[in-house]
Amino acid sequence: MNILIHWLVSAIAIVITAYILPGVSVSGLGAALILAVVLGLINAILRPMLLLLTLPINVITLGLFTLIINALLVLLADSIVTGFNVEGFLPALIFAVILTFVRGILSSLVDGDKGDK
């Protein structure tokens, strides 16, 4: 049940972030749900390998190259999911950063009182 809640939270965060940003569009909640799955799989499978391969560059840039990797993964998801459109690299970069914050805020609201018990 917990994974379904996090999946819905991610989809809602995607819709909110796409609504905020110009240059990023999601055709609806269905596309956001699919995008949440695709981004989850990309982040679980490709991202660790890319971070390992680019470790020297990440060390030199103090981790800022990770933002570039995140933007490239968003562009990859754009090419996979049909209801999701990103108009370029900069909107993908900003989308990745804002999505992280929105998902964190929504997750903290959903999981808010679990730490007190």
Secondary structure, DSSP 8 states (H G I E B T S, - for coil): -HHHHHHHHHHHHHHHHHHHSTTEEE--HHHHHHHHHHHHHHHHHHHHHHHHHTHHHHHHTTTTHHHHHHHHHHHHHHHH-TTEEE-SHHHHHHHHHHHHHHHHHHHHHHSTTGGG-
